Amino acid sequence: MTGTLPRRDSTPGRARTAPATRWTERRIARLAEEATGRTPAASSPAATVRVAGNVARVDLDLVVDHGAHLPTVAEAVRRRIADQVEACTGLTVESVTVTVVDLRLPAEHTGTAGDRTARPAAGG
């Protein structure tokens, strides 16, 4: 599942300031990954960021918990990333594209040893 956050309108009275320090694309990607990690049901984020002038575009691959409503998780991730990147960097986030690359099954995130769906150890 993929989706893109539509371009935000500039809010009158909300001044955009230029970033005080130079944010590298990799540093912004880490910021986006950290923001994703604070979103329920989303994990293992891998972000790529492209910056042109004062505009950033974020592409994000992530894993979502099985049973979670994908559009809701994707929208929460988009909003959280856009808000975090804009607040920290002063850049305008033009788009956040979210791609769900895998689903995490309940046994994978609860860590129960007696689960019958657990994979056998290698070599045995």
N, C-alpha and C positions, 0 to 999 in steps of 0.2 A: 504494500500500500504506500502510495506516495501522495504528497500534497504540498502546496505552496501557499505561504501566507501572502495575502494581497498587500500591495504597497500601502503604507499608512499615509494618511493625509497629515499635512503639517497643521498642528493645532495652533491657532493664533494665541499669542502671548507666551507660548512655550519656546523659549530661546534655546537654540542648539549652540553649544560651544564647541570649539575645535578641541581635539584631544590634547591634554597637557603633555603627554608623552607619546612616543611612536609605538603603536601596538602592531606587532607582527601578525601575519595571518595565522601562524601556528599558535601564538599566544591567545588570539581571539577564539581559535578552535578549542583550545583547552578550557577557556571560559564557557563556551557553549556546552562542552561535554560535562563540566561541573554543574551547570544549570540543569542539564538533562538528568543527572544523577539524583537531583532533588525532586524529581517528578515521580509520583507513585506509579508502579507497574512498568517503568522504563529502566533499562539497564544496558550496559556494554555499549555506550555511545562511541561513535567514531565520526568526528566532524572534519569537514574541509571548508575553508573560508576563502573567499576572493574579495579583495577590497579594491575599489576604483574610486579615487578621490575620497569623499566622505561617505561613501555608500558601501555596505557590506552585504554579501550574499553567503548564506550558510547552507551547506548540504550535510545532512546527518543520517547515518545508518545507526539503527538501534535494535535491541531485542526487547520484546514486550511480553509480559506475563500472559500465559494462556488464560483465556476467559475474560480478559480486559477488553473493553470496547475500544477498538483501534482508532476510530475517528476522534474520540474524546481524548485519548492519550496523545495522539499526534497534535491536536490543537493545543493541549496544555503545554506540550514540549515547545511548540512554535512560539507561543506567547511568552513562556518563561525565558527562552533564549533571546528573543527580540528585546524584551524588557531589560534583561541582564546586560547584553552587549551594548545597547544604547545607553544605559545608565553608566556603565564603566568606561566606555570608550568615547562617547560623544558622537559616534558614527550613526548614520541612519541605516537600519536593517531593511533592505529592500525585499528580501525573500528568505524564508527558511523552508527548505525542502526536506521532508522527513520520509525516509524509506525504512520500513520495518523489514529487517532481513531474517528474523527468526522469532519463534515463540518459545518462551521458557516454560517448560512443564512444571506442575506443582512439585514433583519429586526433586527437580533440579534446584529449586530455591528454598525448600524446607530442610533438605539435608538429612532426611530420615534414613537410618541405616537399614531398617527392616523392610523397606519398600521393595515390592516384587518387580517393579519396573527398572530398578537400578541395574546398570550394566555390570557384568562380571569383570573382575580384575584381569589385567593383561597377563597372559601366560597361564591362565588356569581356569 
